[in-house]
Amino acid sequence: MVIMVIIQYSNVLLWMKRGGGRMESVPISKFKATCLSLLKKVRRTGQPVLVTLRGEPVAEVIPPVMPASAGSWLGSFAATGKIVGDIVAPATEEGDWDALRS
């Protein structure tokens, strides 16, 4: 369960999450002008940013959830196959091959 408290003070909204710190609030006009730098900041710091329109929250930019490292793909199919039948003999009889007919 997450408890959120919204405090408006001097046209700045501060959101406090249970056990967490404050969330930076940015007007939508500033977000539009500095979008790339804000996205980089969120990714670098891990702190979310709240985007507001006329003082009302419209979006929350949160850092991405990084997936666990998958490691190497080499050997990922080890022990998943099953050999059934002869793997050395031709798949069909020699008479069925057009290349052998002259």
Backbone torsions as a table, in degrees:
resi	resn	phi	psi	omega
1	MET	NA	132.9	179.7
2	VAL	-113.0	128.0	177.1
3	ILE	-105.2	127.8	-179.6
4	MET	-120.8	137.6	177.2
5	VAL	-120.1	128.6	179.0
6	ILE	-106.1	125.2	179.1
7	ILE	-121.1	125.9	175.3
8	GLN	-107.5	121.2	-179.4
9	TYR	-139.4	117.9	177.0
10	SER	52.7	51.8	179.0
11	ASN	59.9	24.0	175.7
12	VAL	-124.2	124.8	177.1
13	LEU	-93.7	130.5	174.7
14	LEU	-117.9	127.6	177.2
15	TRP	-106.2	134.3	177.1
16	MET	-119.7	126.8	176.4
17	LYS	-99.1	154.8	179.5
18	ARG	-55.4	119.8	177.8
19	GLY	76.9	2.9	-175.7
20	GLY	-116.7	179.4	179.6
21	GLY	-92.5	-158.7	-177.7
22	ARG	-90.0	152.6	177.1
23	MET	-104.5	129.4	179.2
24	GLU	-66.7	139.4	178.8
25	SER	-113.2	135.8	-177.3
26	VAL	-133.4	130.0	174.4
27	PRO	-63.9	150.9	-175.5
28	ILE	-62.1	-31.8	178.4
29	SER	-66.1	-40.7	176.9
30	LYS	-69.3	-37.4	178.0
31	PHE	-62.0	-42.4	179.5
32	LYS	-63.2	-39.5	-178.3
33	ALA	-74.0	-30.5	-174.6
34	THR	-124.1	31.8	-173.3
35	CYS	-55.3	-52.2	-175.9
36	LEU	-62.2	-42.2	-179.8
37	SER	-68.0	-36.3	176.7
38	LEU	-66.7	-40.2	178.2
39	LEU	-63.7	-40.6	177.0
40	LYS	-64.4	-38.5	179.4
41	LYS	-65.1	-42.6	178.6
42	VAL	-62.3	-42.4	179.8
43	ARG	-67.1	-40.3	-177.4
44	ARG	-70.3	-45.8	-174.2
45	THR	-90.0	-25.5	-176.8
46	GLY	80.5	3.3	-179.9
47	GLN	-93.6	128.7	179.4
48	PRO	-70.3	159.8	177.9
49	VAL	-126.1	133.8	178.7
50	LEU	-98.0	126.7	179.0
51	VAL	-100.5	128.9	-176.4
52	THR	-119.4	152.4	174.5
53	LEU	-125.8	112.7	-176.3
54	ARG	55.3	39.7	177.1
55	GLY	84.7	-7.7	-180.0
56	GLU	-100.3	135.4	178.6
57	PRO	-64.5	133.2	176.9
58	VAL	-121.1	-23.9	-179.7
59	ALA	-158.0	154.5	175.6
60	GLU	-126.1	122.0	178.6
61	VAL	-94.7	117.9	-178.1
62	ILE	-118.5	154.3	179.4
63	PRO	-69.8	152.1	-179.9
64	PRO	-71.6	151.9	175.1
65	VAL	-84.1	117.4	-178.1
66	MET	-79.8	125.2	179.2
67	PRO	-70.0	155.0	177.4
68	ALA	-64.0	147.4	-178.9
69	SER	-62.0	127.4	-175.8
70	ALA	-80.8	-15.1	-177.7
71	GLY	76.2	-159.7	-176.4
72	SER	-86.2	146.7	177.1
73	TRP	-82.1	-15.8	179.6
74	LEU	-63.9	129.3	179.8
75	GLY	81.6	8.2	-176.9
76	SER	-69.1	-20.9	178.8
77	PHE	-103.5	13.8	-179.9
78	ALA	-61.2	136.0	177.1
79	ALA	63.9	24.8	177.7
80	THR	-107.2	-14.1	-179.5
81	GLY	-95.4	165.3	179.4
82	LYS	-139.6	127.8	179.5
83	ILE	-88.5	123.6	177.5
84	VAL	-126.3	112.4	178.6
85	GLY	98.1	-171.9	-177.0
86	ASP	-83.4	123.7	-179.0
87	ILE	-97.1	-0.4	-178.3
88	VAL	-102.2	-37.1	-176.5
89	ALA	-70.2	153.0	176.5
90	PRO	-60.5	154.3	-178.2
91	ALA	-71.8	-29.7	179.0
92	THR	-131.6	174.7	177.7
93	GLU	-70.4	155.2	-178.5
94	GLU	-63.0	-29.3	-179.8
95	GLY	-67.7	-20.5	-179.0
96	ASP	-80.8	-10.2	-175.9
97	TRP	-85.3	121.8	178.3
98	ASP	-68.3	-30.2	-177.7
99	ALA	-66.8	-24.7	-179.4
100	LEU	-85.1	-13.4	178.5
101	ARG	-85.9	128.4	178.8
102	SER	-123.1	NA	NA
